[in-house]
Amino acid sequence: MAFTKKGAKWILWIGTLSSLILFLVLTVDTHRQVKVLTHAENLSEQVVQGKRVWQKYNCNDCHTILGFGGYYAPDMTKVYKRIGKEGIRKTVKNPQLVFADSWRKMPQQNLKDEEVEDLVAFFKWVSEINTNDWPPQDSDKLPPSSIRRMVAGVGVSPGGALFKEKGCFACHKISGTGGVAGPAMEGVGRKYDAAKLAQYIRDPASVDTKSKMAKQDLTPDQAQQIAQFLMGLK
């Protein structure tokens, strides 16, 4: 049965109208999902200022964030989960120390303290966006390990959580993750007992006069918790 000219027009109009309605519905749903997935209610003025700091210093030239940017330096989408706010502060303020022994050198940008705090707020907000488990290297679905659980912030000892929270990853590696300014932490328990290690963590020069590590703003209890965690590393 052949289509009439009138029938063809009806099919064209119905198809066009249906496609337009579907497009509008999907557009509205996408906008609704974006607000939910990005936690738009947490998009504070400080977060916005942090994004401006990111742009001001052209961080995208070397770093990728939310799928956009360069691949010379680490992806920053989940950096807040990886090294915490103290790790970010140390890295941004003293890149020449954190990357002293790395072939990749981050330039000293001399950010103001306020700019650093804005950048931390921005990274925290980005880390909480539901990116459908991207990037893969920071995925919580990868085979579990002590370091991955620590970075994710779940199922770890208080000392492990403090190690991340206080920014120790900025200078030290565990299981291949972290900075290179200081030694890797595996086996440190064979060099010091728990009490001496806790003392070293708080005031390195009091244990080793040649140490280049600065004093850490930790309570004795916090230092002891980190020491106990490090004593258990193989």
C-alpha positions in Angstrom: 0.0 0.0 0.0 1.6 3.3 -1.1 1.8 6.3 1.2 -0.2 9.3 0.2 1.3 12.8 0.2 -0.8 13.7 3.2 0.2 10.5 5.1 3.9 11.2 4.5 3.5 14.7 5.9 1.8 13.4 9.0 4.6 10.9 9.6 7.2 13.7 9.1 5.4 16.0 11.6 4.8 13.3 14.2 8.4 12.1 13.9 9.7 15.6 14.2 7.5 16.5 17.1 8.3 13.3 19.0 12.0 13.9 18.5 11.6 17.5 19.8 9.7 16.4 22.9 12.3 13.6 23.6 15.1 16.1 23.2 13.5 18.6 25.6 12.8 15.9 28.2 16.4 14.6 28.0 17.8 18.2 28.2 15.7 19.0 31.3 16.7 15.6 32.9 20.4 16.3 32.2 20.3 19.7 33.9 18.6 18.1 36.8 21.2 15.3 37.0 24.1 17.8 36.7 22.9 19.6 39.8 22.6 16.3 41.7 25.9 14.7 40.5 28.0 17.9 41.1 26.4 18.7 44.5 25.7 22.2 43.2 24.4 23.2 46.6 28.1 23.1 47.8 29.3 25.4 45.0 30.4 28.2 47.4 32.1 31.4 46.5 35.4 30.0 47.8 35.1 27.0 45.4 34.5 29.5 42.5 37.6 31.5 43.6 39.6 28.2 43.6 38.5 27.6 40.0 39.8 31.1 39.1 43.1 30.3 40.8 43.3 27.1 38.8 42.8 29.1 35.6 45.0 32.0 36.7 48.1 29.8 37.0 47.3 27.7 33.8 47.2 24.5 35.8 45.5 22.7 32.9 48.6 23.1 30.8 50.1 20.1 32.8 47.2 18.6 34.8 43.9 17.0 33.7 40.8 17.7 35.7 37.3 16.3 34.9 38.7 15.0 31.6 40.1 18.3 30.4 43.8 19.4 30.4 47.3 18.1 29.8 48.7 14.7 30.6 52.2 15.7 31.7 51.4 15.8 35.4 49.0 13.8 37.6 45.2 13.9 37.1 43.7 16.2 39.7 40.0 15.1 39.7 40.4 13.1 42.8 43.6 14.6 44.3 41.7 15.6 47.5 41.0 11.9 48.1 44.5 10.9 47.3 46.6 13.2 49.5 44.1 15.3 51.5 44.1 19.1 52.1 47.5 19.1 53.9 49.1 17.2 51.0 47.7 19.7 48.6 49.0 22.7 50.7 52.5 21.2 51.0 52.7 20.4 47.3 51.5 23.8 46.1 53.6 25.8 48.6 56.8 23.8 48.3 56.8 21.9 44.9 60.6 22.1 44.8 60.8 20.0 48.0 58.0 17.6 47.2 59.4 16.9 43.7 63.0 17.3 44.5 64.0 13.8 43.2 61.4 13.6 40.5 62.1 14.0 36.8 58.9 15.9 36.6 59.3 19.4 38.1 56.4 21.5 39.2 57.3 25.3 39.0 57.0 27.4 42.2 54.0 29.6 41.6 54.3 31.6 44.8 50.6 31.4 45.6 49.2 33.5 48.4 47.8 31.6 51.4 44.3 32.6 50.5 44.8 31.3 47.0 46.0 28.0 48.3 42.9 27.7 50.6 40.6 28.5 47.7 42.4 25.9 45.5 41.9 23.3 48.3 38.2 24.1 48.5 37.9 23.7 44.7 39.7 20.4 44.7 37.4 19.1 47.5 34.3 20.1 45.6 35.6 18.5 42.4 36.5 15.3 44.3 32.8 14.9 45.4 31.4 15.1 41.9 29.9 11.8 40.7 32.1 11.1 37.7 30.9 7.6 37.2 34.1 6.2 38.7 36.5 8.3 36.5 39.5 8.5 36.4 40.1 4.8 36.5 43.4 5.0 38.5 41.4 6.4 41.4 38.5 4.0 41.0 37.2 2.4 44.2 36.3 -0.6 42.2 39.9 -1.7 41.6 41.1 -4.7 43.6 41.3 -3.7 47.2 44.6 -3.0 48.9 45.6 -1.2 52.1 46.8 1.9 50.2 43.6 2.1 48.1 41.4 1.8 51.2 43.5 4.5 52.8 43.1 6.8 49.9 39.4 6.1 49.8 39.2 6.9 53.5 37.4 3.7 54.5 38.3 0.7 56.4 41.7 2.0 57.7 43.3 2.5 61.0 43.2 6.0 62.7 47.0 6.3 62.0 46.4 5.5 58.3 43.7 8.1 58.0 46.0 10.6 59.7 48.8 9.8 57.4 46.6 10.9 54.5 44.9 13.8 56.3 48.1 15.4 57.4 49.5 15.4 53.9 52.3 12.8 54.4 51.7 11.4 50.9 53.0 14.7 49.5 56.6 13.5 50.4 56.4 9.8 51.1 55.3 6.7 49.2 53.3 3.7 50.3 52.8 0.9 47.9 54.0 3.1 45.0 51.6 6.0 45.8 52.9 9.3 47.0 55.8 11.8 46.7 59.5 11.2 46.5 60.9 14.0 48.6 61.2 11.6 51.6 61.8 7.9 51.8 59.1 5.2 51.1 57.5 4.1 54.3 57.6 0.3 53.9 60.1 -1.2 56.3 60.5 2.0 58.5 59.4 -0.1 61.5 62.6 -2.2 61.2 64.7 1.0 61.7 62.8 2.5 64.7 60.6 1.2 67.5 57.2 2.7 67.8 58.1 5.3 70.5 61.2 6.5 68.6 59.3 6.6 65.3 56.5 8.7 67.0 59.2 11.1 68.2 60.8 11.3 64.8 57.4 12.1 63.2 56.8 15.1 65.5 60.4 16.4 65.6 62.7 14.7 63.1 65.9 16.6 64.2 65.6 15.3 67.7 66.2 11.8 66.4 68.3 12.4 63.4 70.2 15.7 63.2 70.8 15.2 59.5 67.1 15.0 58.7 65.6 17.5 56.3 62.1 16.9 57.4 60.4 19.8 59.2 58.7 19.6 62.6 55.1 18.4 62.2 52.1 20.0 63.9 50.9 16.8 65.6 49.8 15.9 69.1 51.7 13.1 70.8 48.7 10.9 70.4 48.4 11.6 66.7 52.1 10.9 66.2 51.7 7.6 68.1 48.8 6.6 65.9 50.8 7.3 62.7 53.8 5.4 64.1 51.6 2.4 64.9 50.3 2.4 61.4 53.7 2.6 59.8 55.0 -0.2 62.1 52.6 -2.5 60.4 53.7 -1.8 56.9 55.7 -4.6 55.2 
